[in-house]
């Protein structure tokens, strides 16, 4: 393998390992052995265990953002619903990865926190864009409220018992609808008295 290919392989193994263990339990010795390289070579590519964790979190974050990309050709509320359904489905299929990303905000590594916070900012902007198209006036308070809603939604998804497969489809659909109602309620609470909130 070229150095870039080897580096990508190690990151992919790290992301895959998040499926059954949290970020702080990624074992660089085991992952090096899986890749057939020495522990020292892993540190050569990533400088440190923390550097490796940052790249794993970045790759996992990018995978989540890609999997939950809004369908921009849909009307705003339908797009919001579809995006939330994608997020719920991602959590059902990749729960441990999602939990690692959410808990990454509390990481002792500043750069890991920055990677995760960037994802939250992107998700916030995606939601703001929906309500902007619906004619909701932009304001600092709306931005704060929707940023807080993203954090609320993430924790709710961590705590929810969402299971993959057909047995969990109804609960997943109900949960996506709950998230949409909660977002609408947050926006309505920010609206100026007498102006009302977005159409439901």
C-alpha positions as CSV (number, residue, x, y, z in Angstrom):
1,X,0.0,0.0,0.0
2,X,1.0,3.6,-0.5
3,X,1.3,5.7,2.7
4,X,-2.0,7.4,1.9
5,X,-3.7,4.0,1.3
6,X,-2.3,2.6,4.6
7,X,-3.4,5.7,6.5
8,X,-6.9,5.4,5.1
9,X,-7.0,1.7,6.0
10,X,-6.1,2.5,9.6
11,X,-8.7,5.2,9.8
12,X,-11.3,2.8,8.3
13,X,-10.5,0.2,10.8
14,X,-10.8,2.7,13.6
15,X,-14.3,3.8,12.4
16,X,-15.4,0.2,12.1
17,X,-14.2,-0.4,15.6
18,X,-16.5,2.3,16.9
19,X,-19.4,0.0,16.1
20,X,-18.8,-2.0,19.3
21,X,-16.7,0.2,21.6
22,X,-16.4,3.9,22.5
23,X,-13.7,6.1,21.2
24,X,-11.6,6.1,24.4
25,X,-11.4,2.3,24.2
26,X,-9.9,2.1,20.7
27,X,-6.9,-0.1,21.1
28,X,-4.1,1.0,18.8
29,X,-2.2,-2.3,19.3
30,X,-5.2,-4.4,18.1
31,X,-5.9,-2.1,15.2
32,X,-2.2,-2.1,14.1
33,X,-2.3,-5.9,14.2
34,X,-5.4,-6.0,12.1
35,X,-3.7,-3.8,9.5
36,X,-0.6,-5.9,9.7
37,X,1.6,-3.0,10.7
38,X,3.6,-2.1,13.8
39,X,2.3,0.1,16.5
40,X,5.1,2.5,15.7
41,X,4.0,2.9,12.1
42,X,0.5,3.9,13.3
43,X,2.1,6.6,15.4
44,X,4.3,7.6,12.5
45,X,1.2,8.3,10.4
46,X,-0.8,10.0,13.2
47,X,1.8,11.3,15.6
48,X,0.0,10.0,18.7
49,X,-3.0,8.1,19.9
50,X,-4.9,11.4,20.1
51,X,-4.0,12.2,16.6
52,X,-5.4,8.8,15.4
53,X,-8.6,9.4,17.4
54,X,-9.1,12.8,15.8
55,X,-8.8,11.3,12.3
56,X,-11.2,8.5,13.2
57,X,-13.7,10.9,14.6
58,X,-13.4,13.2,11.5
59,X,-14.0,10.2,9.2
60,X,-17.0,9.0,11.3
61,X,-18.4,12.6,11.4
62,X,-18.1,12.9,7.6
63,X,-19.8,9.6,7.1
64,X,-22.7,10.7,9.3
65,X,-23.1,14.0,7.5
66,X,-23.0,12.3,4.1
67,X,-25.6,9.7,5.2
68,X,-27.9,12.5,6.5
69,X,-27.5,15.0,3.7
70,X,-30.8,16.9,3.1
71,X,-32.6,16.4,-0.1
72,X,-32.6,20.0,-1.3
73,X,-35.2,19.4,-4.0
74,X,-37.9,18.7,-1.4
75,X,-40.2,21.3,0.1
76,X,-38.8,22.6,3.4
77,X,-40.9,20.6,5.9
78,X,-40.8,17.4,3.9
79,X,-37.0,17.9,3.7
80,X,-36.8,18.3,7.5
81,X,-38.8,15.2,8.0
82,X,-36.7,13.2,5.5
83,X,-33.5,14.4,7.1
84,X,-34.6,13.5,10.6
85,X,-35.7,10.1,9.3
86,X,-32.2,9.6,7.9
87,X,-30.6,10.6,11.2
88,X,-32.8,8.2,13.1
89,X,-31.9,5.4,10.7
90,X,-28.2,6.2,11.0
91,X,-28.5,5.9,14.8
92,X,-30.3,2.7,14.5
93,X,-27.6,1.2,12.3
94,X,-24.6,2.9,13.8
95,X,-25.5,3.5,17.4
96,X,-22.0,3.2,19.0
97,X,-20.5,5.4,16.3
98,X,-23.1,8.1,17.0
99,X,-22.7,7.9,20.7
100,X,-18.9,8.3,20.3
101,X,-19.5,11.4,18.2
102,X,-21.9,12.9,20.7
103,X,-19.7,12.2,23.6
104,X,-16.7,13.5,21.6
105,X,-17.8,17.0,22.7
106,X,-16.7,16.1,26.2
107,X,-13.3,14.8,25.0
108,X,-10.2,16.0,26.7
109,X,-8.7,16.7,23.3
110,X,-9.6,20.1,22.0
111,X,-9.3,19.1,18.4
112,X,-11.6,16.1,18.8
113,X,-14.2,18.5,20.4
114,X,-13.7,20.9,17.4
115,X,-14.4,18.1,14.9
116,X,-17.6,17.1,16.6
117,X,-18.7,20.7,17.2
118,X,-18.3,21.4,13.5
119,X,-20.8,18.6,12.8
120,X,-23.3,20.2,15.2
121,X,-22.8,23.5,13.5
122,X,-23.5,22.0,10.1
123,X,-26.6,20.2,11.4
124,X,-27.8,23.5,12.9
125,X,-27.3,25.3,9.6
126,X,-29.3,22.6,7.9
127,X,-32.3,23.2,10.2
128,X,-32.0,27.0,10.1
129,X,-32.1,26.8,6.2
130,X,-35.5,24.9,6.5
131,X,-37.1,27.6,8.6
132,X,-35.5,30.4,6.6
133,X,-37.3,29.0,3.5
134,X,-40.5,28.9,5.5
135,X,-40.2,32.6,6.1
136,X,-39.2,32.5,9.8
137,X,-37.3,35.7,10.6
138,X,-33.7,35.0,11.3
139,X,-32.4,36.3,14.7
140,X,-29.6,35.5,17.2
141,X,-32.2,33.9,19.5
142,X,-33.4,31.6,16.7
143,X,-29.8,30.5,16.1
144,X,-29.2,29.9,19.8
145,X,-32.5,28.0,20.1
146,X,-31.9,25.7,17.1
147,X,-28.3,25.0,18.2
148,X,-29.7,24.0,21.6
149,X,-32.3,21.9,19.9
150,X,-29.6,20.0,17.9
151,X,-27.9,19.2,21.3
152,X,-31.3,18.1,22.7
153,X,-32.0,15.9,19.6
154,X,-28.6,14.3,19.9
155,X,-29.0,13.4,23.5
156,X,-32.5,12.1,22.9
157,X,-31.2,9.9,20.1
158,X,-28.5,8.6,22.4
159,X,-31.1,7.8,25.2
160,X,-33.8,6.3,22.9
161,X,-34.1,2.6,22.4
162,X,-34.0,2.6,18.6
163,X,-33.4,-0.9,17.1
164,X,-32.4,-1.8,13.6
165,X,-34.6,-3.9,11.3
166,X,-38.3,-4.1,10.6
167,X,-39.2,-4.6,14.3
168,X,-38.1,-1.1,15.1
169,X,-39.6,0.7,12.1
170,X,-42.7,2.0,13.8
171,X,-40.8,3.3,16.8
172,X,-38.3,5.0,14.5
173,X,-41.0,6.7,12.5
174,X,-42.6,7.9,15.8
175,X,-39.3,9.2,17.0
176,X,-38.6,11.1,13.8
177,X,-42.0,12.7,14.1
178,X,-41.3,13.6,17.7
179,X,-38.1,15.3,16.7
180,X,-39.9,17.3,14.0
181,X,-42.6,18.4,16.4
182,X,-40.0,19.5,19.0
183,X,-38.1,21.6,16.4
184,X,-41.3,23.3,15.3
185,X,-42.2,24.0,18.9
186,X,-38.8,25.6,19.5
187,X,-39.1,27.8,16.5
188,X,-42.7,28.8,17.5
189,X,-41.4,29.7,21.0
190,X,-39.0,32.2,19.4
191,X,-41.5,33.8,17.1
192,X,-42.6,37.3,18.0
193,X,-46.0,37.5,19.7
194,X,-48.8,37.6,17.2
195,X,-46.6,36.4,14.3
196,X,-47.2,32.7,14.9
197,X,-44.8,29.9,14.0
198,X,-44.1,27.9,10.9
199,X,-47.0,25.9,9.3
200,X,-47.0,22.4,10.6
